[in-house]
Structure formats: structure tokens, C-alpha cells
């Protein structure tokens, strides 16, 4: 079990306590859900539970954290990790190998476990998580959702006694999220102690035994999942919905009479991508880059996007992110792009496009939040009145108090809001956003939805890649479905081959 007794924690050079007077326990066979707005202390709570605070993140601690009866201040991080497996918000933070199977067996191999045992556990876990078809793949070829499932698989292969899961549903499609919920139920029945930190609540309605709501480092509410049915309470603490309607099948696929963005014959295959990638050539020197380089992920894709908010929908690994990267020139492929009816290059199109990548860290380079937005304004040639624009964007995304902070010191949700603000700073004709609300609480998810709606009302084209059912219900006007786009490609090819 994991137990907190009157625990407070303060990071170095900080006046405020990150968490204050925490009392909670996670028992074997129990799932505890911790939620609250970004910056409320959830991450620090997790770090205390797995020993990263104070062993890795130094600071002042009051009270006691015990992990299966052992004081976490006296036990080493490695000793705690033998009992407690942690799934980080960014799964890439815990990867060491190039190949999925090697990654899943990495910790066991290092500890000297017999190869037959390693292979047996990998097979069992990969089947439960529906990732057995990924075992021969390169990690770099996976979607973010697939990476998240592989990272969880790696933890389960090591058979810890407790789990700490940080935003485990953030990058998963709804079907994969349902499978995760079923896996947590199985693990709960097997006696695991499970601590889940998540903004998305609905998928845990039949899984969580206790819900803890945090604010300003303190526990404000606790009880069964039913406490989240209180709409006033959710609004008071900026939480997401407890129940969510799946609107994916009801969003229309509309004809676009005057497309702002149009694609024709977009095709992407790994062989072409690897030919242009020095990193891929380097990886071929190592065992594990066994992704079939003849695989064609996208072929002859045609679609049009006009003003409004168009959701690009599809399961993990279906090619949504690859398609967005093709449009903006981040991936090398073939095909034609059109901006307002005129054929253009990906580089030219990018000048008119605000882009939000799935991993916010890939877009943050400056020394402060304010400088990050300012750099985007300068790059877009909009240096005049830049301070006023920056102030408006900081206020829109509730970043005013963080303006002088280094971007890498922000929480995952704060980084996400910052890169969205940077994309809007360009005043682009097209916005392409890849899972923009993956780490956002309810209040900030609504801020993003409102900002996207404002852009759509101004005649902008918004292409929204998301698995977030709440965001879809709030703001999507129409949908492009990856399975439909691929079926159209197949139909056209069959007709041509006649």
C-alpha cells in the first residue's frame, strides 16, 4: 500500500508548499483517482509516492510517506520502483530501447531474468493490451497512443505491486481507453494498489473506488465517484465532465464549396521517409529498427477543409499525426497541396498555418513564456503592437502569472496552453492542432474550445486531431474520418486497376 500521513512538501527556493497536509492511502485491490486543475499539486503527490521527491527532486518534507510499510525517505528510488511502477505523462521519458519488444523486456533483462520468462511475460501483457502486433516495430514509428500502451506494458511485465499512472488516457482513442479501464479492473482484482492522476474522468466511472479532488496543494473533496456528478462542484474546481457523450458517429462529413486547404494524392511510406532521414539510417545499425520500410501508411489521400472546426478522427496509429506532418512538411511524402485554390508547397503553406504538435516540448525553445509568444510574433512579421497581443494571449489562456517562467518549468497542461497561444500569435489562415487538450483540466479545455470557436467564427480553417470526446462535443462542426479517407483511396485504386 501507499500511505501519506500529514505530508507537506516544498521545492527549493520556493516560499509556497507544493502540497500541504496530505492524508491518504491506496490499498491493495483499490483504485484511487486524483484530479484537479493544472498546478494543484498532483504531480508532486505522484513524485512523493514513487520516491522521486525527495531523492531526485530535492526539497523540504514534513510528515511520512510509506510504501508497503517502508519509509520512502529512507528507501532508494530503485527499491521503491521494484514495488511501484510509474507511467509518466510523456512515455518517451521512460524508453531506453529502439524496438518495442526490447523495450518491454528491458528492465527484466537488466535484472537477469531468464529469457524464457521475459518472453512469456511480454507475450501475456502484449495480448492483454492489444499491442502484440507492435512488438517488432521501432519505437519511433509508433503513434503517441501506441507509445503510451507500450510504456504501460513495460511496467506490467515487471510485475510491481502498485501502479502510479499519470494521465494514462491522454493519448488513447476511446476504444483503447475502454481496454485500459478493463485492464485496471483486472489488476485491481489481482490485488494491485493503483493511483491514477487524470483530468479525464468519465472512463473511470466504474473503476475508481475513491476520488480525491485537489486545489492549491490541498485535498478539498474526497469520496466515491458519485461526488463528481455534482455539476456545481465540478465547476468550482475546474473539473471535466463525469459523463461524456460520444459524438464521433454523429458529426457530419460536409461538402466544402470554398476550401481553404485542399490535398490531392497525399502518400507517405516509410521507405521514402527513411531515405530522407539520417536518424533512420543510423538506427539501421542497431537491432530493433525492424519496422517494414515498405509499409505505406497513407496513399492517395484527398480531402478539403473550409472555415469552421473540422475534426480528424481515427484510432491510434491510423495516420492522423502523419497526415498533419505531411501537410506541414515535417514528414516527406508525395502529393499536392492547395491554399485557397492555389497549389503551394508545404513550406509555403506552413507560413499560413498555426501548428500545435502532440508533444509540446518539441515546440518550446525560449527562456520565458513571454519570449516564446514574442518569438512567434516576430517570425510571422508581426512585431508591431506585440506586447499588447502577448498580454491578450496570456490572459486568454490563463498564463499571466507564468509570463516570466521558463517554459520547461511548466506543467504539461501549462505547456500545452502555451503552444496553442503561440500558434494563434501568427494569426494564421489555418490551424492544425494535434491533441491540443491532452493534458488539460476542464476549465482550460473550455478555454481552448472557446478560442478555436472564435477562430472559426473569423473564417479560419481549424483542423482538429483529437480523441477528446468532450472537446469534440463542445466545438467540432464536422469530421474527416481516417477510415473513410482510406476507403476512398482503396475504391479509387480499384477502379483505376479495373
Backbone torsions as a table, in degrees:
resi	resn	phi	psi	omega
1	UNK	NA	160.4	175.8
2	UNK	-116.4	125.7	-175.5
3	UNK	-130.6	132.9	173.5
4	UNK	-110.6	127.8	177.8
5	UNK	-125.5	105.7	177.8
6	UNK	50.6	50.4	-173.5
7	UNK	-92.5	127.6	170.6
8	UNK	-127.0	148.8	-177.4
9	UNK	-146.0	136.6	179.6
10	UNK	-133.5	129.9	179.1
11	UNK	-75.4	158.1	179.5
12	UNK	-57.7	143.6	175.5
13	UNK	64.3	19.3	177.9
14	UNK	-114.2	135.8	177.1
15	UNK	-80.0	-35.4	-175.9
16	UNK	-86.8	145.7	173.0
17	UNK	-77.2	132.5	178.6
18	UNK	-69.0	-39.6	172.3
19	UNK	-135.4	151.6	-174.8
20	UNK	-136.2	126.1	169.9
21	UNK	52.1	50.8	-179.8
22	UNK	-80.8	129.1	173.1
23	UNK	-129.0	113.5	177.9
24	UNK	-164.1	161.7	174.1
25	UNK	-146.0	146.9	176.4
26	UNK	-117.0	111.7	-173.6
27	UNK	-92.8	157.2	173.0
28	UNK	-56.5	135.8	-178.1
29	UNK	79.5	19.0	-177.0
30	UNK	-130.4	142.5	172.6
31	UNK	-113.9	121.0	177.8
32	UNK	-111.8	125.1	178.7
33	UNK	-100.8	125.6	175.4
34	UNK	-112.0	128.1	-179.3
35	UNK	-139.8	170.7	-177.7
36	UNK	152.4	167.2	-176.8
37	UNK	-67.2	163.1	178.2
38	UNK	-56.9	135.5	178.0
39	UNK	85.4	10.3	-176.5
40	UNK	-84.6	-8.3	178.5
41	UNK	115.4	3.8	-177.5
42	UNK	-62.1	-43.8	-177.8
43	UNK	-64.3	-41.5	178.2
44	UNK	-63.3	-40.1	176.9
45	UNK	-57.2	-44.2	179.2
46	UNK	-64.4	-42.9	-179.3
47	UNK	-63.3	-33.6	175.9
48	UNK	-69.7	-36.7	-177.5
49	UNK	-70.3	-31.6	-179.0
50	UNK	-104.2	6.6	174.2
51	UNK	88.0	-4.5	178.2
52	UNK	-62.6	-31.8	167.0
53	UNK	-105.1	122.0	10.7
54	UNK	-103.8	7.5	-171.6
55	UNK	-70.8	-37.5	-179.7
56	UNK	-103.5	-48.4	174.9
57	UNK	-95.9	103.1	-176.2
58	UNK	-66.8	157.6	178.4
59	UNK	168.0	-176.9	-179.0
60	UNK	-101.6	129.5	-177.9
61	UNK	-123.8	137.7	172.5
62	UNK	-119.3	147.9	-179.3
63	UNK	86.2	-166.2	-174.1
64	UNK	-136.3	136.3	169.9
65	UNK	-115.2	122.9	178.1
66	UNK	-118.6	138.9	180.0
67	UNK	-119.5	107.6	-175.8
68	UNK	50.3	46.9	174.4
69	UNK	85.2	-4.5	-177.0
70	UNK	-106.1	133.2	179.5
71	UNK	-66.2	122.5	-175.9
72	UNK	-67.3	-21.7	178.2
73	UNK	-74.4	-24.8	-178.3
74	UNK	-96.4	-28.3	179.4
75	UNK	-81.5	148.8	177.1
76	UNK	-77.2	161.0	177.3
77	UNK	-60.9	-40.4	-179.2
78	UNK	-64.4	-38.2	178.6
79	UNK	-66.3	-40.0	178.5
80	UNK	-67.3	-39.3	-176.8
81	UNK	-67.4	-20.4	174.0
82	UNK	-65.8	-27.3	-177.6
83	UNK	-103.0	-28.6	-173.8
84	UNK	-122.8	115.9	175.7
85	UNK	-94.0	135.3	-177.5
86	UNK	-117.9	127.0	171.8
87	UNK	-99.6	112.4	-177.9
88	UNK	-79.2	160.0	-178.5
89	UNK	-60.7	-39.3	174.7
90	UNK	-104.0	104.7	-174.7
91	UNK	-61.1	-24.2	-179.7
92	UNK	-63.3	-20.4	179.3
93	UNK	-64.9	-17.7	-175.8
94	UNK	-118.0	14.3	179.7
95	UNK	-94.0	141.5	178.5
96	UNK	-124.1	-29.0	-174.1
97	UNK	-99.9	171.2	178.6
98	UNK	-94.0	-23.2	-171.3
99	UNK	-115.1	143.9	-174.9
100	UNK	-59.6	-48.1	-178.1
101	UNK	-63.6	-42.1	177.9
102	UNK	-62.9	-38.0	-180.0
103	UNK	-65.3	-45.6	-177.6
104	UNK	-64.6	-29.8	-179.7
105	UNK	-97.9	3.6	-171.3
106	UNK	-57.8	-54.2	-175.1
107	UNK	-63.1	-39.1	179.8
108	UNK	-66.6	-41.2	179.9
109	UNK	-64.4	-40.9	179.4
110	UNK	-62.9	-34.9	-179.0
111	UNK	-81.9	-2.1	176.1
112	UNK	88.0	16.7	178.4
113	UNK	-65.8	142.2	-178.7
114	UNK	-59.8	137.8	-178.7
115	UNK	-54.3	-36.5	-179.6
116	UNK	-64.3	-37.6	178.2
117	UNK	-69.3	-42.3	178.7
118	UNK	-58.4	-49.3	-177.6
119	UNK	-64.1	-38.3	-179.8
120	UNK	-65.4	-43.8	-179.9
121	UNK	-66.8	-40.7	178.4
122	UNK	-60.2	-43.5	-179.4
123	UNK	-62.6	-44.7	-178.1
124	UNK	-65.0	-47.6	-176.6
125	UNK	-68.8	-42.0	-178.4
126	UNK	-63.1	-34.1	176.9
127	UNK	-68.4	-41.1	-179.2
128	UNK	-65.6	-34.6	-177.9
129	UNK	-94.6	3.5	179.8
130	UNK	57.6	43.9	177.1
131	UNK	-122.7	14.8	-178.9
132	UNK	-62.3	-27.8	179.0
133	UNK	-76.0	-6.1	-179.2
134	UNK	-100.7	-5.0	-170.0
135	UNK	-59.0	-32.3	-178.6
136	UNK	-90.3	-0.2	-174.8
137	UNK	-81.2	153.0	169.4
138	UNK	-73.1	140.9	177.4
139	UNK	-56.6	-39.3	-175.7
140	UNK	-68.0	-16.7	-179.6
141	UNK	-89.6	-1.5	-175.9
142	UNK	-86.8	152.8	169.7
143	UNK	-75.4	167.4	-179.9
144	UNK	-62.9	-38.7	178.1
145	UNK	-64.7	-39.8	177.3
146	UNK	-65.6	-39.6	177.0
147	UNK	-60.0	-39.8	-179.2
148	UNK	-63.3	-41.7	179.3
149	UNK	-68.4	-37.5	177.7
150	UNK	-65.2	-42.0	179.5
151	UNK	-62.4	-40.8	176.6
152	UNK	-65.2	-41.0	178.1
153	UNK	-60.3	-41.0	178.6
154	UNK	-59.4	-39.4	179.0
155	UNK	-67.5	-46.3	-175.9
156	UNK	-66.3	-31.5	177.8
157	UNK	-60.1	-32.4	-178.5
158	UNK	-79.4	-8.2	175.8
159	UNK	53.8	60.6	173.1
160	UNK	-73.6	176.3	178.8
161	UNK	-99.7	-15.3	-179.8
162	UNK	-142.7	155.7	179.1
163	UNK	-128.1	140.5	170.0
164	UNK	-121.4	118.7	-174.4
165	UNK	-117.9	117.6	-178.0
166	UNK	-99.7	110.0	-179.3
167	UNK	49.1	54.1	-173.9
168	UNK	-68.5	-18.9	-179.1
169	UNK	-96.3	-0.3	-168.7
170	UNK	-57.8	-39.4	-175.3
171	UNK	-110.3	10.9	-175.1
172	UNK	-95.6	142.4	172.0
173	UNK	-71.8	162.4	-175.2
174	UNK	-56.5	-36.1	180.0
175	UNK	-68.4	-41.7	177.1
176	UNK	-66.4	-34.4	176.8
177	UNK	-64.0	-40.9	176.7
178	UNK	-62.1	-40.5	178.4
179	UNK	-64.9	-37.3	177.6
180	UNK	-63.7	-42.7	178.5
181	UNK	-59.7	-42.2	178.6
182	UNK	-64.7	-37.8	178.6
183	UNK	-66.3	-39.4	178.0
184	UNK	-64.7	-38.3	176.0
185	UNK	-61.7	-41.4	179.2
186	UNK	-64.4	-43.8	-179.5
187	UNK	-66.9	-37.3	177.2
188	UNK	-61.4	-44.7	178.7
189	UNK	-65.1	-26.7	178.7
190	UNK	-82.2	-2.0	175.2
191	UNK	97.9	11.0	177.0
192	UNK	-70.9	144.3	167.8
193	UNK	-94.4	122.6	-169.6
194	UNK	-126.9	122.0	175.6
195	UNK	-109.8	117.9	-179.6
196	UNK	-112.8	126.0	172.8
197	UNK	-109.4	118.1	-175.3
198	UNK	-155.6	147.0	171.4
199	UNK	-85.4	-33.6	-180.0
200	UNK	-80.6	124.1	-169.1
201	UNK	-105.5	-35.9	-166.3
202	UNK	-57.2	-35.1	-174.0
203	UNK	-72.2	-12.0	-179.0
204	UNK	-102.7	10.2	-174.5
205	UNK	-58.4	-34.9	-178.6
206	UNK	-106.8	11.8	-176.7
207	UNK	-114.9	-44.1	-172.8
208	UNK	-73.3	133.3	175.5
209	UNK	-89.8	-30.7	178.6
210	UNK	-142.2	143.7	176.4
211	UNK	-117.0	133.2	176.5
212	UNK	-121.0	126.0	178.9
213	UNK	-107.5	124.7	-178.6
214	UNK	-109.3	151.1	173.8
215	UNK	-153.8	131.2	178.6
216	UNK	52.6	39.2	175.2
217	UNK	82.2	1.4	-177.4
218	UNK	-120.5	155.2	173.0
219	UNK	-82.3	118.9	-177.0
220	UNK	-101.7	-35.2	-179.1
221	UNK	-139.2	148.0	174.4
222	UNK	-154.6	150.2	-179.3
223	UNK	161.2	-168.3	176.7
224	UNK	-70.4	168.1	-178.0
225	UNK	-56.2	-25.5	-177.5
226	UNK	-59.6	-22.9	179.9
227	UNK	-64.8	-23.0	-179.7
228	UNK	-77.4	-7.8	176.2
229	UNK	-73.4	-13.9	-179.4
230	UNK	-77.5	105.6	-176.3
231	UNK	-63.3	-37.4	179.8
232	UNK	-64.9	-40.8	178.7
233	UNK	-64.9	-43.2	179.0
234	UNK	-61.1	-42.4	179.8
235	UNK	-65.7	-39.6	-178.1
236	UNK	-61.5	-35.8	-177.2
237	UNK	-105.9	8.4	176.3
238	UNK	67.5	36.2	-175.5
239	UNK	-92.0	164.2	175.5
240	UNK	-81.9	177.1	-177.8
241	UNK	-72.3	147.7	176.6
242	UNK	-82.5	-26.0	177.3
243	UNK	-129.1	139.3	-174.9
244	UNK	-132.7	135.9	175.9
245	UNK	-87.8	134.8	177.4
246	UNK	-88.3	106.4	-176.0
247	UNK	-99.3	7.4	-173.4
248	UNK	-57.9	-39.8	-176.3
249	UNK	-81.7	-11.5	-178.5
250	UNK	-100.2	-12.8	177.8
251	UNK	-69.3	129.8	-176.5
252	UNK	-76.6	156.4	169.6
253	UNK	-105.0	98.3	-170.4
254	UNK	-91.0	148.8	169.5
255	UNK	-71.6	139.1	-178.2
256	UNK	-109.7	104.6	-176.7
257	UNK	-69.7	-33.5	-178.1
258	UNK	-131.1	78.0	-175.8
259	UNK	-67.5	138.9	171.9
260	UNK	-84.0	-41.8	177.3
261	UNK	-119.1	133.0	177.2
262	UNK	-139.3	140.9	175.8
263	UNK	-122.2	153.2	177.3
264	UNK	-142.5	127.2	174.3
265	UNK	57.6	34.8	177.1
266	UNK	-67.5	128.0	-177.8
267	UNK	-136.8	137.5	177.3
268	UNK	-136.6	129.0	173.5
269	UNK	-134.8	151.5	-174.7
270	UNK	-67.2	-29.2	179.9
271	UNK	-62.8	-45.9	178.6
272	UNK	-65.3	-42.7	-179.6
273	UNK	-62.0	-43.9	-179.7
274	UNK	-67.1	-32.1	178.5
275	UNK	-61.6	-33.1	-178.0
276	UNK	-95.5	2.5	-174.0
277	UNK	-112.9	114.5	175.6
278	UNK	-65.6	-35.3	179.6
279	UNK	-64.0	-41.3	179.9
280	UNK	-63.0	-40.2	178.6
281	UNK	-64.0	-37.7	178.1
282	UNK	-64.7	-41.6	-177.9
283	UNK	-65.4	-26.7	-178.4
284	UNK	-64.3	-16.7	177.7
285	UNK	-71.2	-15.7	-173.5
286	UNK	-113.5	146.1	171.8
287	UNK	-62.5	137.5	176.1
288	UNK	122.7	-21.1	177.5
289	UNK	-87.2	61.1	-172.0
290	UNK	-100.3	13.3	173.7
291	UNK	-60.0	131.5	-179.5
292	UNK	-62.9	110.8	-175.1
293	UNK	-74.9	-3.7	174.8
294	UNK	-91.7	-2.6	179.5
295	UNK	-63.6	130.0	174.1
296	UNK	-104.6	111.4	-177.2
297	UNK	-80.1	-41.7	-179.7
298	UNK	-128.9	138.2	-179.3
299	UNK	-143.4	124.1	173.9
300	UNK	52.2	49.6	-178.5
301	UNK	-83.5	126.9	176.8
302	UNK	-119.3	132.7	168.3
303	UNK	-161.7	165.9	-179.4
304	UNK	-133.2	142.8	178.3
305	UNK	-130.6	125.0	176.7
306	UNK	-108.0	-166.3	178.3
307	UNK	-64.1	149.7	-175.8
308	UNK	112.5	-174.9	-177.0
309	UNK	-109.9	112.2	-179.7
310	UNK	-107.3	120.7	179.0
311	UNK	-89.0	130.8	174.0
312	UNK	-99.2	113.0	-169.0
313	UNK	-115.4	140.1	176.4
314	UNK	175.7	160.7	-177.7
315	UNK	-71.3	165.5	176.0
316	UNK	-55.1	131.3	177.1
317	UNK	85.1	6.4	-177.4
318	UNK	-82.2	-10.8	175.8
319	UNK	110.6	11.9	-177.9
320	UNK	-63.2	-50.5	-179.7
321	UNK	-65.5	-40.5	177.5
322	UNK	-59.3	-41.0	178.7
323	UNK	-62.6	-44.3	177.9
324	UNK	-62.8	-39.5	179.9
325	UNK	-70.8	-31.3	174.7
326	UNK	-64.3	-45.4	-177.6
327	UNK	-60.4	-37.6	-175.4
328	UNK	-97.5	5.0	175.1
329	UNK	82.3	6.3	178.9
330	UNK	-77.9	-22.9	169.8
331	UNK	-116.2	147.2	-178.3
332	UNK	-95.1	124.6	178.0
333	UNK	-149.5	-161.1	178.1
334	UNK	-127.8	164.4	-179.7
335	UNK	126.4	-178.1	-175.8
336	UNK	-121.6	145.3	177.2
337	UNK	-121.3	143.3	-179.6
338	UNK	-131.3	134.1	174.9
339	UNK	-116.6	115.7	-177.8
340	UNK	51.3	41.9	175.0
341	UNK	87.5	-7.8	-178.4
342	UNK	-106.8	129.5	178.7
343	UNK	-64.3	140.3	-176.0
344	UNK	-146.7	171.5	176.7
345	UNK	-95.0	164.7	178.0
346	UNK	-62.2	-38.3	179.6
347	UNK	-64.0	-41.6	178.3
348	UNK	-68.5	-39.8	179.8
349	UNK	-63.0	-36.9	-178.3
350	UNK	-62.6	-29.4	178.0
351	UNK	-64.6	-23.4	-179.6
352	UNK	-105.3	11.5	-172.4
353	UNK	-123.9	134.0	168.5
354	UNK	-94.7	123.2	-172.5
355	UNK	-117.2	130.3	174.1
356	UNK	-120.0	111.6	179.9
357	UNK	-79.3	162.0	-177.4
358	UNK	-66.8	-35.4	178.4
359	UNK	-103.0	106.2	-174.8
360	UNK	-60.6	-30.4	-178.1
361	UNK	-59.6	-26.4	-178.7
362	UNK	-70.7	-10.5	-176.3
363	UNK	-117.4	2.4	-176.0
364	UNK	-106.8	120.1	-172.6
365	UNK	-134.3	-14.1	-172.8
366	UNK	-91.7	-178.3	-173.6
367	UNK	-93.7	-11.9	178.0
368	UNK	-150.4	163.5	178.5
369	UNK	-60.9	-45.2	179.9
370	UNK	-61.8	-43.2	-179.9
371	UNK	-64.9	-32.1	179.7
372	UNK	-62.8	-46.9	178.8
373	UNK	-68.6	-39.9	-179.8
374	UNK	-61.0	-40.1	179.7
375	UNK	-62.6	-37.7	178.3
376	UNK	-67.4	-38.1	177.2
377	UNK	-64.0	-44.6	179.6
378	UNK	-63.9	-42.2	-179.8
379	UNK	-62.0	-30.1	179.6
380	UNK	-90.0	3.8	179.5
381	UNK	71.9	29.6	-177.4
382	UNK	-119.4	50.9	-177.1
383	UNK	-73.8	-24.3	179.4
384	UNK	-68.7	137.4	-179.8
385	UNK	57.1	28.3	-175.4
386	UNK	-67.0	-37.0	-178.0
387	UNK	-62.2	-40.8	178.6
388	UNK	-64.3	-43.3	178.8
389	UNK	-63.3	-42.2	179.2
390	UNK	-61.1	-44.9	-179.4
391	UNK	-61.9	-39.6	179.0
392	UNK	-63.8	-44.4	-178.9
393	UNK	-67.9	-39.2	177.2
394	UNK	-60.4	-41.8	179.5
395	UNK	-69.4	-41.9	-178.5
396	UNK	-57.0	-39.5	-176.0
397	UNK	-106.8	19.5	174.5
398	UNK	53.7	49.0	-179.5
399	UNK	-116.5	9.3	-174.1
400	UNK	-56.5	-44.9	-176.6
401	UNK	-73.2	-9.5	-178.6
402	UNK	-106.3	7.4	-171.0
403	UNK	-56.5	-33.7	-176.7
404	UNK	-99.2	2.3	179.2
405	UNK	-77.3	150.6	173.2
406	UNK	-70.7	134.3	-177.8
407	UNK	-55.0	-34.2	-177.9
408	UNK	-75.9	-6.3	176.1
409	UNK	-91.5	-2.8	-177.3
410	UNK	-81.3	161.3	172.3
411	UNK	-73.1	168.0	-179.9
412	UNK	-58.4	-42.8	179.8
413	UNK	-67.2	-37.4	178.2
414	UNK	-66.7	-39.8	175.6
415	UNK	-61.3	-41.1	-178.7
416	UNK	-61.5	-44.6	178.8
417	UNK	-64.8	-35.0	-180.0
418	UNK	-65.4	-44.5	-178.1
419	UNK	-69.2	-29.1	174.5
420	UNK	-68.1	-42.5	176.3
421	UNK	-59.7	-40.3	178.7
422	UNK	-64.2	-39.6	178.8
423	UNK	-63.9	-40.4	-180.0
424	UNK	-72.1	-24.8	-178.9
425	UNK	-59.9	-28.3	-179.8
426	UNK	-73.5	-11.8	-173.5
427	UNK	50.8	56.3	-171.4
428	UNK	-79.7	160.4	172.3
429	UNK	-76.6	-29.9	-176.8
430	UNK	-127.4	136.9	172.2
431	UNK	-116.6	126.9	174.8
432	UNK	-120.0	117.5	-175.0
433	UNK	-124.7	124.1	-178.4
434	UNK	-104.8	106.2	-178.5
435	UNK	49.9	58.7	-174.7
436	UNK	-70.2	-15.8	-177.5
437	UNK	-113.5	22.0	-173.6
438	UNK	-61.9	-31.1	-179.2
439	UNK	-117.8	25.7	-172.6
440	UNK	-104.7	141.7	173.3
441	UNK	-75.7	178.1	-175.0
442	UNK	-61.8	-44.6	-177.6
443	UNK	-63.6	-43.4	-178.1
444	UNK	-77.2	-28.4	172.8
445	UNK	-62.0	-40.4	178.0
446	UNK	-67.7	-35.9	176.3
447	UNK	-60.2	-43.8	179.5
448	UNK	-65.2	-44.2	179.1
449	UNK	-59.1	-42.4	179.3
450	UNK	-65.0	-40.0	179.9
451	UNK	-65.7	-40.2	178.5
452	UNK	-67.2	-39.4	178.0
453	UNK	-63.1	-39.4	177.9
454	UNK	-61.9	-42.1	178.0
455	UNK	-63.2	-42.7	179.0
456	UNK	-63.1	-39.8	179.3
457	UNK	-66.3	-21.8	177.1
458	UNK	-88.2	7.1	176.8
459	UNK	89.0	11.9	180.0
460	UNK	-81.8	155.9	175.2
461	UNK	-97.4	121.0	-180.0
462	UNK	-114.7	117.6	175.8
463	UNK	-105.1	111.7	-170.3
464	UNK	-111.0	111.0	175.9
465	UNK	-94.9	114.8	-175.9
466	UNK	-158.5	149.8	168.4
467	UNK	-105.2	1.9	-174.2
468	UNK	-77.0	102.8	-176.4
469	UNK	-64.2	-32.8	178.0
470	UNK	-66.1	-43.1	179.7
471	UNK	-64.9	-42.4	177.8
472	UNK	-58.7	-45.1	-178.6
473	UNK	-66.0	-31.4	-177.6
474	UNK	-75.8	-39.0	-166.0
475	UNK	-138.8	-10.0	-175.5
476	UNK	-73.3	134.7	177.8
477	UNK	-92.8	-39.0	-178.1
478	UNK	-152.9	176.1	-174.9
479	UNK	-136.0	147.9	162.6
480	UNK	-112.5	130.1	-176.9
481	UNK	-110.7	126.9	-176.3
482	UNK	-59.1	-38.6	-179.2
483	UNK	-66.5	-33.0	177.0
484	UNK	-70.0	-43.3	178.8
485	UNK	-60.3	-40.6	-179.0
486	UNK	-72.8	-33.9	176.4
487	UNK	-66.2	-38.7	177.4
488	UNK	-61.4	-40.7	178.9
489	UNK	-62.7	-43.5	-179.4
490	UNK	-65.1	-43.1	-179.5
491	UNK	-61.8	-45.3	-179.3
492	UNK	-64.0	-39.4	-179.6
493	UNK	-66.2	-41.8	179.6
494	UNK	-63.6	-38.7	178.7
495	UNK	-64.8	-40.4	-178.8
496	UNK	-67.3	-35.5	-178.2
497	UNK	-82.2	-9.7	175.7
498	UNK	25.1	NA	NA
